[in-house]
Structures are given as C-alpha cells and as structure tokens.
Amino acid sequence: MNIEKQKLCLSYILSNNDLAIRVNSILDSDYFDASLKHAAFFVKEYLDKYKHIPNSDQVHAETGTHIQTRDMSKHEVEFASNELETFCKHSAIARAILAAPKLLHKGDFGQIEKIIKDAITVGLNKNLGVDYFADPEERIRRMLLNNKTIPTRWTELDIALNGGLMRKEMTLFSANSGVGKSVIMMNLPIKIFINLQ
C-alpha cells in the first residue's frame, strides 16, 4: 500500500472513534511507512490508554505529521474497516515472510509456523453474536421450539425453570452460604440421568 493510502487509513482512524476502537486490536505501527510510523504509534498508544482517538492537532503536535480528518458516512466507515483489515492482514503476512528466511537459517520451524499462523489470522471479528434487539419475539420463539427442556424431576425447580433445564443455557444457583447449593448441584445430574433412562 502506497504512502498516500496509508495516510488515508490513518485519516479514517482519526475520523471515527468506533472504527478506531474496532480496528485497534489488529493495528500495528510497524505496518506503516517510516514517515507515518511515529504518528501511527502515537494513535495506537493513545487508543490503548484513553479508549478514544486523539484529534489531528494532538497528532501533529506530538509527531509532526498532519493527518486530515473527515465526516464519514456509514458506507465510508464500512469501506474503511475493510481497507484497514486488508492493510493489516497483508502487512502482517509480508512481515512474516520477510522474517522467515532468518528463522529458516536458524532451523526455527516452530517460530516460522507461529508467525505465519498469526499473520493469516489477522482480521476483524464481524460476527459479534446475537443481536437481542433485532427481533426478540422470533428469537424467543426459536429458543422455545429448538431448545427442548430436560426435566429435573424436582417439581418446584421444573416449574421455576419453565419445564426444566435447557440445552445451551447456563443455570446459576445463587443463595447464602450453607443452604445446600452444592448438594443440589451434585444431585441434579443424578436425577436428570435417571429421568433420561
């Protein structure tokens, strides 16, 4: 990636705090050209410390590099996210390839494997799980239809749990010390196992 495009990537980061926080985990100042490395290092360090982007005046005062910021639409943020992910992945792969000959000469194949594996796994997690607010009725309906309950055979507990324990769910037993949480949890699998026979 040429210097102008790298500068544009820094501009994207300084223009949108959410984007900056999203890409911070894969960002490395060593990926940037020597003329931008100090600015990239300052931005990364600032993000790590304050969980927020510095403004362009701060970057200029601290590093001597002027990075212009911009208002970004939702589509530009998505484009910038993809560009930054690609840039970081390609830079990590290039760095791994350049480090490999020296390690090969030493016979350190384990380290070669590690740096290549680390480089090819550089990326942003785009699936952040279930969006609980997207369609709660449909989510609950699917949960009730797909997650069959396993009765505990303790009537009161089954009533409290709407029929018993559900697969893929965690049940938390909470009470004061000495009231029998451990005893219940030790006996519960036995009762469930007998019920499944």
N, C-alpha and C positions, 0 to 999 in steps of 0.2 A: 504494500500500500504506500503510495507516494506521500510526501510530507504534507501537502495541502489537504489530502484526505484524512490524514492523521490529525491535523489541526481541526478539521471539521468534526471528527469524532470527539475531540476534547470540547469543542463548542457544544455539541449535543449534550454531553455530560453536564456542562455548566449551565445549560438552559433548562433542564428539567430534573428536579430533585428525585422524583420517583424512578426515573430512568437511571439516574446515577446510583441510587441505592440498589436497584435491580442488577446492574452490571458490576457493581463493586467487588463481588465475590470472584469474578474471573479477570478483573482488571490488574495489570502489572505494568509498572512504569518502564520496565525493561523492554516491553514490546514496542515502545515509541522510539523514533529517531532521536539522536543525541541532542538536537536543537530543541526538542519538546520533552525530553525525559525529565528534566527538573520540574517543569510545570505539571506533568502527569504524576510525578511522585508527590508533589505538594497537594494536588487534588485528592489523590488516593489517601494520603495521610490525614487530610482534613476530614474526608468522609468517614474514615475509620474512627477518628476521635470524636467528631461532633454529630455524626449521622445526618449531615446536611452538606450541601455543596457550598463552596466559597463563592464569592462574587468575582467578576472578572478583574475588578480593581485590586482585590486581595492577591489574586494570582499574578497580576502584573507587578505589584509592589514586591512580592516575595521572590519571584522568579525572573522578572524582566521580560516575560512572554505575554504578549497581548492576545487574548482569546475573546473573540466577539460572541456575545450570547444572542439568542433569538427567541421569539414566541413560536412554539411548536404545536401543530395540530395533533390530534390523536393518531392520524395516519403517519405523520412525520416521526412521532415517538416510536411507533411500531417499526418503521423503516430503520430508524437509528438503532433500535435494540437489535435488529437482525444484523446490521452492519457492524456494530460493536462486537457481537458474538462471533461473527465470521472473522473479524480482525484479530480478536484474542485467540481464537482457535488456530488460525493459520500462523500467527506469531509464535504460539506455544509449540506447534509442530516444527516450525523452522528452527526454533531454538533447540529442540530435542535432536533434530537431525544434525545440527552443527556440533552438538556436544557428543554425539555418538562415536565419531572416529577416535577421539582421545580415550574414551572409555573402552572402545574395542581394542585399542592398542594395549591397554592395561588388562584386558580379559575380564572386565567387569560387566558381564552379560546381564546380571540381575539389575544393575543400575540402569542399563540401556533399556531393558524391558519396562522398568518403572517410569522413566522419563517419557517414553513413548506412550505408555498407557495413560499417564497423567495428561499428556498433551492432547490425545484424541478424545479424552472425556471432558475437555473444557467446553462448557456450554451453559446456557441458562435453563433453569427448570421452568418450563412453560405450563406444566400441569400442576397447579398448586392445590389440587384436591377438589372436594365437593363445594360448590357454591350454594350455601344453605339458603340464600335468599332468592335464587333463580326461580324455583318452582317448589315451594315447601310441601304443598299438597301432594304433588306427584312423587316427590322423594319419600314422603311418609307412606304413601300407598305402595310404592315399590318395596320399601323396607318391610312392611307388614306382609306382603304377598311372598316375597323371596326369602325372608328370614323366618323360618319356622321356629317356634319356641320348643324348648326342651323342658318339660315339667320337672320340678324338683321333688315332687311328691310331698312337699310341705304346703298344705292348703293356703295358709296365711301368706307365705312367701310367693307362691304362684299367683295369688290374687294381686299382691303388691307389684309383681313383675309382669302383669297382664298375660298370664299363662305360663310363665317360666322364663328361663334364660334364653337369650337369642344368640345364634351364631354370629361371629364377627363383632360382638359387642363386649365391652368391659363392664363388669358389675363391681361396684365399690361397696364394701362393707365398712361402715363407719359407726363407731359408738365409743363410749367411755371405756377406760381400761378395766379388764376383769369381768366383762359382761358376757363373754362367750363367742367373740368373733372368730377366733382361731378354731374353736370346737365346731362351729357351724361350717366353716370353710373346709375342715378336714372331713366332715361327714357328708357334705354336699355331693362330692364326686361319687361316693359310695351309693347314695340314694339315687343319683342320676343313672349310674351304671346298672343298678338293679332294675330301674324303670325301663332301660333300653333292652333288657333281656327278653 
